[in-house]
């Protein structure tokens, strides 16, 4: 059973790595691909905006 868990865990790391590589290939063909990067920046911006708000308050 433990062997199966390890096998399943190995495919997981491979998937995340293959996922980013696939989007990049589709990016040139799919213009909407650039949209995902925006959400990522927004997620990082909220934390930064919250930090300045704390000191300001």
N, C-alpha and C positions, 0 to 999 in steps of 0.2 A: 504493500500500500504506500509506504513512504516514497518508494521509487516513483510511483505515479504522481505524487504531489510535486516532486522535484521536476519531473518531465513537464508538468503543467506550468510550473513556475518559470521554466526556461523559455517556453513559447511566449509567455507574457512579455518579458523584456525585449524579445525579438520583435514582437508586434509593434510596440511603441516606436522602436527604431525604424521599422519598415513603414509605419504610418506616416511619419514626417517626410520620408523619402518619396512616398507616393504623392502626397499633396504638392510637393515641389514640382514634380513632373506635370501634374495637372495644372499647376499655377499658370505656366505659359499658355496652356490650351484653355484653361478656365480662368476668366478674369475675376470671377467672384472669390477665387482663392485668397486674394489680398485682404478680403474682409476678415477672415479669422485673426490675422495679426492685429487688427484694430482692437477687437475685444480683449486680447491679451494685454495691450497697452492700457486699456481702460481699467482692467483689473489691477494693474500696478499703480495706476494714477490715484485711484480712490485712497489707498493706504497713504500715499504721499500727501494728498490733500488733507487727510485726517490729521497727519502729524503737524503741519503748519497751523491748522485750526486749533490744536491743543495749546501750543505755545502762545498763539495770538490771544486765546481766551484767557 
